[in-house]
Each structure stands twice: as structure tokens, then as C-alpha cells.
């Protein structure tokens, strides 16, 4: 699965604004480093829903910017956890079509102001950022919204209908997206599965309710 390049690019843009709060960064002697804590799904819920851990990784964004006529360097560490689920779907047979991804990204707060644009993005905007994460999503349309509680925080889950291309076959899928803040990080969770498997929605919601941060 491709990395969340577009999401991380948005974080990098936000970090451009964090020029206060780090003397070494201001002078150019050292980069500004910000790291998110990892987020995962409780192991028991992963097992109950039939998913399995696919990958955990740190994606580091290293960018240089011009600040007040001087070049400055920013390094942001974002944590990504991927889960997958094998599903039977004709004519493809049994393939890994269930995808659940959790991204934790630094909120980046300076003088009480949150600078990471992810914090202000709607779920509709967020799903645009992940169109390329599920074999190329297209024809995205919002279906419904509902509120759930994750880590004691009420958050809105938006359900979208879309089309994905997998091994040359077009598949109608549902995409569920939610986002909330926990401590110094924003948590973004995305679940994707074929529309033929209507019962999978509750599994995705269960995974979202069982998010843990820090892991």
C-alpha cells in the first residue's frame, strides 16, 4: 500500500509555520524535530474483527524552507499502522481487500494555535487526501455520518461510496473516515472494504472505537 504522501505533505507545510519555540531552528544550527506517538487498535478487537497487523512504520518528512531569507530544515516523524483482511470476492477469489489504516501526526501547536492543517480538515477533505491509498479511488460520494466514542472523545465517522481498481477489476467500496485529537497528536483512521460485504461496517466501527494512543 502506498505511503500517505499527501497527508504527510500537508503536515510538512504546517511545520513551515513553527518558527518560534526552537532557537536552534531559528539560527539554522539544527533542524526542528517533531514526532507523533504511534496509534494502534486494541489487539483483542483486531482478532475479533478478523483483521491482522500488516505493517507499522515511521514516515519521516524532511524539508528545507526559506525563512526570513535563510534556509531552515524541518523534520517531522509521522506514525502509520496498517491492518488487512482477506475477503472472498468474485471474480477475484480470496484477496486482501479489507484495509484499515491509522495515522498519527503531530498537532504542531505554537502560542496556543494549532498549525497542522489536518486539524481543520473535514472528513470529506481527508478522504480526498487518501484517494490513492486503495488502488486508486474515484467517484467518491458521501453516504452518511454518525458519531462514535474513541479514547473517550466523541468523533464523527463519515461513510463514503467510491470505486476502486484492484488487479484490473473495478470494485465498489465503502470508505469510513474519522479524525480526532489526542494529546499532542491528531489521529486519522480510514477503513475501506467492498460494498458487497455490508456487514463489514460494524467491524470498521469497532476498530475505530478500539483505537489506542499512544500504542
Backbone as a ProteinNet text record, in pm:
[ID]
protein_1_A
[PRIMARY]
XXXXXXXXXXXXXXXXXXXXXXXXXXXXXXXXXXXXXXXXXXXXXXXXXXXXXXXXXXXXXXXXXXXXXXXXXXXXXXXXXXXXXXXXXXXXXXXXXXXXXXXXXXXXXXXXXXXXXXXXXXXXXXXXXXXXXXXXXXXXXXXXXXXXXXXXXXXXXXXXXXXXXXXXXXXXXXXXXXXXXXXXXXXXXXXXXXXXXXXXXXXXXXXXXXXXXXX
[TERTIARY]
85.9	0	89.3	63.8	146.7	142.8	251.8	254.7	160.3	126.7	32.4	105	148.9	233.2	160.6	35.1	-36.2	-67.2	-100.2	-123.5	4.9	115.6	241.4	288.4	257.8	293.5	221.2	94.1	18.3	81.6	130.2	197.8	324.8	398.6	522.5	495.7	389.1	352.7	323.5	252.2	219.6	345.5	443.6	564.8	645	622.1	688.5	658.7	540.8	497.5	552.4	619.5	661.4	800.1	817.5	949.3	977.3	877	901.4	906.3	981	985	1105.8	1196	1316.1	1429.8	1515.9	1622	1717.5	1751.5	1842.1	1786.4	1655.8	1591.8	1599.8	1576.2	1578.7	1716.7	1819.4	1954.6	2007.9	1940	1987.1	2089.7	2120.1	2220.3	2170.6	2039.6	1985.1	1843.7	1796.2	1659.1	1557.1	1434.9	1324.1	1269.5	1268.1	1221.7	1092.8	989.5	862.3	819.5	778.8	743.2	609.4	526.3	398.1	417	331.5	328.1	246.4	285.3	210	70	-21.6	-158.4	-188.5	-258.8	-292.9	-437.1	-480.4	-610.5	-584.9	-667.4	-651.9	-645.3	-551.5	-527.4	-652.5	-729.5	-848.9	-949.5	-966.3	-1060.1	-1010.3	-879.8	-822.7	-855.7	-837.9	-865.9	-1014.7	-1099.2	-1243.6	-1299	-1241.5	-1292.4	-1231.3	-1134.6	-1075.2	-962.6	-916.7	-804.9	-673.4	-565.9	-434.5	-339.9	-241.6	-144.4	-64.4	-57	16.2	150.4	152.9	276.9	267.6	378.5	389.8	518.4	510.7	629.5	625	742.9	758.1	794	716.3	745.2	794.7	917.4	980.9	975.5	928.9	926	1039.4	1130.9	1248.4	1245	1222.8	1210.1	1293.6	1341.7	1410.1	1324.8	1315.6	1234.1	1315.8	1271.7	1333.8	1253.3	1316.9	1252	1332.2	1267.2	1332.4	1460.9	1455.6	1569.8	1676.7	1655.4	1752.2	1690.1	1771.2	1720.4	1716.5	1601.6	1584.3	1529.5	1559.1	1523.4	1423.4	1321.2	1218.6	1209.4	1206.5	1192.3	1072.3	972.5	853.3	840.5	819.9	800.5	652.8	595.2	454.2	445.8	352	341.3	222.7	244.6	141.2	130.8	9.4	-16.1	-121.9	-89.3	-180.1	-229.7	-358.2	-417.8	-482.5	-492.2	-554.1	-643.1	-733.3	-823.3	-850.8	-831.6	-859.9	-1010	-1061.1	-1204.6	-1228.2	-1335.8	-1375.6	-1462.8	-1416.1	-1490.9	-1474.5	-1584.3	-1579.8	-1569.9	-1493.3	-1423.4	-1279.6	-1242.2	-1102.7	-1065.4	-1165.6	-1136.6	-1102.4	-1016.6	-980.9	-858	-876.6	-768.1	-778.2	-670.1	-666.7	-737.3	-867.2	-946.1	-991.7	-985.2	-1017.4	-892.6	-901.2	-785.7	-826.5	-744.7	-767.7	-633.5	-627.6	-502.3	-521.1	-424.8	-424.7	-299.5	-319.3	-208.4	-211.2	-98.1	-86.1	15.3	-24.3	57.1	62	176.3	188.7	90.4	28.3	-65.2	8	129.9	213.1	143.4	163.7	96.8	199.1	178.5	267.7	183.7	217.5	146.3	-4.1	-39.4	-179.9	-254.1	-186.5	-250.6	-204.7	-301.4	-269.3	-243.9	-126.2	-84.5	-97.1	-108.2	-123.4	-260.6	-267.9	-397.2	-489.7	-436	-520.7	-628.8	-595.5	-690.7	-815.7	-806.5	-922.2	-990.1	-932.6	-990.8	-1117.2	-1217.3	-1336.6	-1303.7	-1391.2	-1370.7	-1375.9	-1457.3	-1464.1	-1330.4	-1265.9	-1133.7	-1030.7	-1040	-944.7	-953.3	-1074.8	-1086.7	-1026	-1023.8	-956.8	-807.2	-752.2	-608.8	-566.9	-662.2	-627.2	-684.1	-719.6	-777.7	-683.7	-554.8	-458.1	-416.4	-474.4	-429.2	-495.3	-598.2	-670.1	-684.6	-569.8	-564.1	-634.9	-636.4	-694	-843.5	-885.4	-1027.3	-1080.5	-1204.6	-1269.2	-1418.6	-1488.7	-1634.6	-1677.1	-1610.4	-1637.9	-1762.2	-1855.4	-1977.4	-2007	-2044.3	-2077.5	-2210.7	-2214	-2334.3	-2403.1	-2325.8	-2386.7	-2280.3	-2328.7	-2240.1	-2298.9	-2211.6	-2254.9	-2143	-2179.4	-2080.2	-2049.3	-1921.5	-1878.1	-1785.9	-1746.7	-1651.6	-1523.4	-1413.1	-1281.2	-1191.2	-1132.9	-1047	-1117.5	-1245.7	-1321.4	-1359	-1327.3	-1358.1	-1466.8	-1570.6	-1673.4	-1621.5	-1630	-1577.4	-1675.4	-1677	-1768.7	-1703.1	-1774	-1730	-1814.9	-1748.9	-1820.3	-1800.6	-1911.1	-1908.9	-1923.2	-1833.1	-1835	-1849.2	-1916.1	-1917.1	-1816.2	-1743.9	-1642.8	-1618.6	-1536.5	-1494.7	-1343.9	-1297.7	-1153.9	-1118.2	-995.7	-946.7	-846.6	-871.9	-786.3	-761.7	-633.7	-595.7	-677.2	-695.9	-765.5	-916.4	-970.2	-1114.7	-1163.9	-1273.7	-1335.2	-1425.3	-1407.9	-1482.2	-1548.4	-1678.1	-1747.9	-1710.4	-1665.5	-1619.7	-1687.2	-1682.9	-1719.5	-1591.1	-1583.7	-1469.2	-1521.9	-1466.8	-1504.2	-1384.5	-1409.2	-1301.8	-1340	-1246.2	-1267	-1135.3	-1144.1	-1025.5	-1057.1	-961.4	-976.9	-838.7	-835.9	-708	-695.4	-576.2	-544.4	-407.6	-405.7	-279.5	-218.5	-94.7	-22.1	-37	-116.5	-126.6	-270.6	-283.4	-410.3	-407.9	-521.2	-534.5	-632.2	-588.3	-670.8	-686.9	-811.2	-837.5	-922.5	-884.3	-951.3	-974.7	-1099.6	-1132.8	-1196	-1152	-1203.4	-1236.5	-1351.6	-1390.9	-1494	-1511.4	-1607.4	-1750.9	-1831.2	-1970.9	-2050.5	-2006.2	-2075.4	-2079.3	-1988.8	-1977.3	-2033	-2165.3	-2229	-2198.7	-2185.2	-2161.9	-2027.6	-1940.3	-1805.7	-1805.1	-1911	-1915.6	-1899.7	-1967.7	-1958.9	-1818.3	-1748	-1609.6	-1521.4	-1541.6	-1463.2	-1492.2	-1619.1	-1654.5	-1597.2	-1596	-1536.9	-1387.8	-1320.1	-1176.7	-1154.1	-1240.8	-1224.8	-1248.8	-1347.2	-1376.4	-1262.7	-1182.9	-1076.8	-938.1	-934.2	-803.4	-732.8	-602.4	-519.2	-405.5	-384.6	-276.5	-236.5	-106	-1.3	-14.6	39.8	25.2	99.7
-118.6	0	123.3	221.7	341.4	415.2	488.8	568.2	686.5	745.9	858.4	986.5	994.5	1105.7	1238.6	1241.6	1369.3	1420.1	1327.8	1368.6	1425.1	1355.5	1399.4	1530.2	1554.3	1681.1	1796.3	1772.6	1875.7	1906.6	1803	1824.1	1906.5	1874.8	1947.5	2095.5	2127.3	2266.7	2335.6	2265.4	2324.9	2353.6	2263.8	2280.7	2403.3	2449.7	2571.7	2688.3	2685.9	2797.6	2793.3	2683.6	2667.6	2727.5	2851.7	2912.1	2966.9	2969.9	3011.6	2887	2894.1	2783.1	2693.6	2723.8	2642.4	2732.9	2771.9	2867.2	2810	2681.2	2618.6	2622.2	2606.7	2611.5	2752.8	2852.3	2990.6	3031.1	2984.2	3022.5	2937	2823.6	2734.3	2633.8	2634.6	2542.3	2398.6	2380	2245.1	2244.1	2128.7	2121.2	2121.3	2160.9	2147.4	2006.2	1927.8	1789.6	1775.7	1718.3	1693.1	1551.4	1474.5	1335.5	1301.4	1227.7	1180.7	1048.9	1024.4	894.4	797.5	669.8	574.9	548.3	515	476.4	341.5	256.7	123.4	90.1	-30.1	-83	-190.3	-195.4	-295.7	-435.2	-515.1	-647.2	-734.7	-730.3	-814.3	-780	-650.8	-608.6	-647.2	-637.3	-679.3	-825.9	-910.6	-1053.3	-1079.2	-1009.1	-1030.5	-991.5	-890.3	-841.6	-913.7	-1000.8	-1078.4	-1009.1	-896.3	-826.6	-876.2	-842.1	-872.1	-756.9	-740.1	-632.4	-656.4	-556.4	-568.1	-497.1	-378.7	-301.9	-188.2	-157.8	-37.3	32.9	162.8	232.1	379.4	436.4	579.5	641.7	738.8	809	947.8	973.2	1099.6	1195.4	1314.1	1419.3	1515.2	1529	1614.1	1719.9	1844	1950.3	2071.8	2143.1	2269.3	2382.5	2489.7	2602.9	2731.1	2833	2964.1	3044.3	3082.1	3159.4	3287.6	3401.7	3531.8	3539.1	3481.7	3487.2	3384.3	3298.1	3195.5	3056.4	2960.2	2823.5	2753.8	2693.7	2621.3	2482.3	2387.6	2247.6	2201.8	2128.6	2074.7	1924.4	1848.2	1702.6	1662.7	1601.4	1555.9	1405	1336.9	1191.9	1159.5	1089.8	1050.5	899	850.5	707.1	648.1	537.7	474	326.5	280.5	140	89	-18.1	-75.8	-212.5	-237.6	-369.1	-416.4	-547.2	-601.2	-719.3	-751.5	-864	-931.8	-1063.2	-1138.7	-1160.1	-1135.3	-1147.8	-1222.7	-1298	-1371.3	-1280.9	-1252.6	-1163.4	-1209.9	-1245.4	-1290	-1169.8	-1179.4	-1298.5	-1309.2	-1232.7	-1228.8	-1342	-1404.7	-1507.6	-1444.4	-1508.1	-1456.6	-1366.5	-1240.1	-1142.5	-1045.2	-970.9	-873.9	-745.4	-739.6	-624.3	-538.4	-591	-511.8	-437	-306	-223	-127.7	-120.3	-25.7	38.4	169.7	242.9	349	357.5	459.7	545.2	675.8	770.5	863.5	877.5	979.2	1082.8	1209	1317.3	1430.5	1494.6	1598.1	1712.9	1757.9	1869.5	2000.4	2014	2132	2257.3	2281.4	2393.3	2497	2620.5	2730	2844.1	2888.7	3000.3	2974.3	2848.2	2811.6	2793.6	2807.5	2793.3	2664.5	2581.5	2457.3	2486.9	2447.5	2484.9	2372.4	2248	2138.2	2149.3	2163.5	2181.5	2062.4	1944.9	1826.4	1853.5	1934.1	1963.4	2033.5	2110.7	2185.2	2117.8	2010.1	1943.4	1865.9	1875.1	1791.6	1650	1554.6	1417.7	1408.9	1494.8	1497.3	1540.2	1635.9	1678.6	1570.1	1502.5	1396.8	1281.3	1245.2	1132.4	1167.1	1294.3	1335.9	1310	1324.3	1304.4	1158.2	1066.3	923.8	851.6	923.3	860.4	756.7	781.1	691.5	575.8	566.5	465.6	329	321.2	194.6	166.1	142.1	107.9	210.6	335.8	442.7	454.6	544	566.6	672.1	655.3	753.5	754.2	851.8	862.9	860.7	938.5	938.8	1021.6	963	1031.9	1001.8	1104.7	1084.1	1011.9	914	833.3	870.4	878.1	903	947.3	990.2	1024.8	971.9	939.7	902	933.2	951	979.1	853.4	836.7	728.3	788	706	749.6	669.8	741.3	678.1	743.8	664.6	716.1	823.1	805.4	899.8	1027.1	1036.2	1154.9	1122.5	1207.2	1186.7	1237.5	1153.3	1188.8	1145.3	1215.9	1186.4	1092.2	985	892	918.3	948.7	972.4	853.7	807.3	693.5	744.7	698.2	736.5	611.7	626.3	523.9	565.6	467.8	500	378.5	398.2	289	274.3	149.7	122.5	24.9	31.8	-61.2	-154.8	-284.9	-384.1	-496.3	-515.8	-618.6	-607.4	-484.6	-461	-463.8	-492.7	-500.4	-378.6	-319.7	-210.6	-268.5	-219.5	-270.4	-153	-166	-65	-85	20.6	10.5	116.5	91.1	192.2	237.2	365.3	421.5	492.1	458.8	524.4	605.8	730.6	820.2	889	894.7	972.6	1035.3	1140.9	1212	1278.2	1274.4	1344.4	1375.6	1457.9	1491.8	1419.4	1367.2	1306.3	1357.6	1438.5	1494.9	1586.6	1559.4	1644.3	1599.2	1495.6	1440.5	1437.4	1441.7	1411.5	1265.5	1197.3	1057.9	1050	993	975.2	826.3	778.3	636.8	621.8	526.6	505.6	355.9	319.2	180	168.8	70.8	51.2	-96.2	-123.6	-261.8	-263.6	-378.8	-389.2	-369.8	-301.7	-278.1	-408.7	-512.1	-640.9	-696.4	-650.7	-703.3	-600.7	-583.1	-481.7	-498.3	-621.2	-645.4	-598	-559.6	-516.8	-379.7	-303.1	-169.3	-174.7	-266.7	-273.6	-310.9	-393.2	-425.5	-301.2	-218.5	-95.7	-2	12.7	99.2	45.7	-86.4	-146	-115.8	-120.9	-89	57.1	144.8	286.9	311.9	242.6	259.1	206.2	115.3	49.8	109.2	229.5	292.1	322.6	303.4	329	421.7	525.9	622	686.6	683	615.3	464	395.3	248.9	183.4
0	0	0	-84.6	-89.9	43.1	70.6	193.1	180.1	296.2	295.6	257	132.1	89.7	99.3	57.6	52.2	193.1	283	421.1	480.8	457.3	515.6	454.6	328.9	266.9	335.8	372.8	442.7	577.1	644.8	772.9	752.4	647.2	621.2	599.3	528.2	505.7	638.2	726.6	856.7	936.3	926.1	1004.9	962.8	842.6	797.3	890.5	953.7	1036.4	1177.8	1215	1354.7	1377.7	1342	1354.2	1493	1579.8	1717.7	1805.5	1912.3	2006.2	1989.1	1892.8	1878.8	1832.9	1926.6	1895.6	1791.1	1804.8	1708.7	1568.1	1556.5	1425.5	1368.1	1454.4	1408.6	1358.4	1424	1384.4	1270.9	1244.5	1140.1	1188	1319.6	1372.6	1377.7	1387.3	1395.5	1339.4	1292.9	1239.6	1352.5	1320.6	1413.5	1398.3	1507.1	1503.5	1584.1	1523.3	1590.9	1556.5	1657.7	1635.3	1699.1	1627.9	1680.6	1753.9	1852.5	1918.8	1833	1826	1742.9	1797	1706.8	1742.4	1679.1	1753.4	1705	1745.1	1708.7	1750.7	1855.9	1958.8	2064.9	2004	2050.2	1992.3	1991.2	2100.1	2107.1	1998.7	1970.1	1866.3	1728.3	1706.2	1577.7	1551.3	1652.6	1637.6	1615.3	1690.6	1680.3	1543.9	1482.2	1354.3	1234.3	1259.1	1151	1077.5	1128.5	1066.1	1125.5	1058.7	1112.8	1082.1	1168.8	1150.5	1023.5	939.3	813.8	820.6	881.6	882.1	983.2	1048.4	1130.7	1088.7	1072.7	1026.3	1066.9	1071.9	1091.6	958	917	792.2	827.8	795.3	830.9	712.6	738.8	638	668.6	575.9	593.2	483.2	522.9	424.4	466.1	367.6	391.1	336.1	413.9	375.1	388.8	318	333.2	433.6	542.4	648.3	668	647.7	662.5	580.9	460.3	370.3	398.4	499.5	534.9	518.9	478.8	464	599.1	631.5	756.9	727.7	816.8	796.5	902.5	858.4	947.6	925.9	1035.1	1027.8	1113.5	1051	1123.6	1109.8	1221.5	1220.9	1240.5	1146.1	1148.7	1160.4	1240.7	1266.2	1188.9	1119.4	1037.9	1075.2	1100	1129.5	1031.7	960.1	860.3	905.6	881.5	904.3	774.1	757.1	636.6	672.8	578.9	599.2	465.6	460.7	338.9	325.3	205	179.8	50.2	46.5	-73.7	-158.7	-279.7	-368.2	-511.7	-573.6	-713.4	-807.1	-916.6	-966.3	-917.8	-815.4	-771.9	-678.9	-615.6	-515.9	-383.1	-303.1	-170.7	-181.9	-154.9	-164.1	-47.1	-24.4	85.1	41.4	61.7	20.4	137.6	258.7	376.8	421.6	432.4	468.8	580.8	684.6	793.5	826.7	817.5	839.5	946.4	1036.8	1141.4	1123.6	1116.3	1104.3	1225	1292.9	1397.5	1349.8	1358	1305	1406.5	1425	1527.6	1506.4	1615.3	1605.5	1575.8	1621.6	1599.9	1655.4	1781.2	1847.9	1892.3	1851.4	1887.1	1941.9	2060.7	2124.9	2130.6	2158	2171.2	2041.3	1930.4	1799.9	1733.2	1689.8	1620.5	1473.8	1426.3	1292	1189.5	1234.1	1138.7	1072.3	939.1	872.6	885.3	917.7	935.1	1039.1	1139.8	1246.4	1199.2	1093.5	1044.3	925.2	874.7	758.2	794.7	709.6	724.3	678.7	712	666	513.5	452.2	306	246.8	310.7	263.9	288.1	401.3	432.9	335.2	294.1	201.7	66.5	32	-90.4	-81.4	40	59.5	50.2	62	61.9	-59.5	-162.3	-280.9	-342.4	-332	-394.9	-304.5	-184.6	-88.8	-107.2	-184.6	-201.5	-351	-415.3	-557.2	-644	-601.4	-679.9	-662.2	-575.1	-551.9	-646.9	-690.7	-776.8	-747.5	-804.4	-789.5	-642.9	-560.1	-416.7	-386.9	-311.8	-271.7	-125.1	-50.3	90	103.5	194.6	216.6	347.2	456.2	586.8	686.5	804.3	914.7	1044.9	1138.8	1273	1370.5	1496.3	1599.3	1678.8	1710.3	1796.3	1902.8	1998.9	2100.8	2086.7	2071.2	2063	2165.9	2253.8	2361.2	2444.3	2466.1	2546.6	2474	2344.5	2264.2	2163.5	2157.9	2056.2	1922.6	1821.5	1690.3	1582.7	1472.5	1362.6	1262.9	1230.2	1125.4	1001.6	891.2	765.7	673.4	615.3	523.8	380.2	294.2	153.6	66.3	-46.6	-150.5	-256.2	-311.8	-411.6	-500.1	-600	-687.8	-677.1	-661.4	-655.5	-766.4	-814.5	-915.6	-851.1	-860.1	-796.7	-896.6	-931.7	-1028.6	-1157.5	-1201.7	-1326.9	-1318.3	-1199.8	-1181.1	-1103	-1148.5	-1073.2	-965.1	-843.2	-728.5	-657.3	-627.7	-548.6	-402	-338.2	-199.4	-113.4	17.7	115.5	186	215.3	286.3	410.5	526.8	652.5	701	737.2	779.5	910.1	1002.7	1124.4	1166.3	1246.1	1292.4	1426.1	1516.5	1643.8	1698.3	1800	1862.6	1995.4	2020.1	2148.9	2192.1	2296.1	2341.1	2236.8	2200.9	2106.5	1961.1	1937	1801.5	1750.7	1619.5	1555.1	1512.3	1531.5	1492	1375.9	1266.6	1148	1122.2	1114.4	1088.9	963	877.4	749.3	730.1	702.9	673.7	535.8	457	321	300.9	236.9	210.7	97.7	29.8	-81	-33.4	-114.2	-78.7	-70.1	-136.9	-131.2	11	96	231.8	330.8	328.9	412.2	560.4	606	747.5	796.5	704.8	743.2	810.1	793	852.1	1003.4	1068.5	1214	1259.1	1179.7	1213.9	1208.9	1106.6	1094.3	1211	1246.7	1359.8	1490.3	1505.7	1625.8	1634	1518.8	1516.2	1556	1507.3	1541	1689.4	1744.8	1888.6	1974.6	1919.6	1997.7	1970.8	1914.8	1890.5	2021.7	2020.4	2137.5	2098.9	2181.4	2154.7	2286.8	2320.8	2245.4	2256	2156.9	2149.5	2265.4
[MASK]
+++++++++++++++++++++++++++++++++++++++++++++++++++++++++++++++++++++++++++++++++++++++++++++++++++++++++++++++++++++++++++++++++++++++++++++++++++++++++++++++++++++++++++++++++++++++++++++++++++++++++++++++++++++++

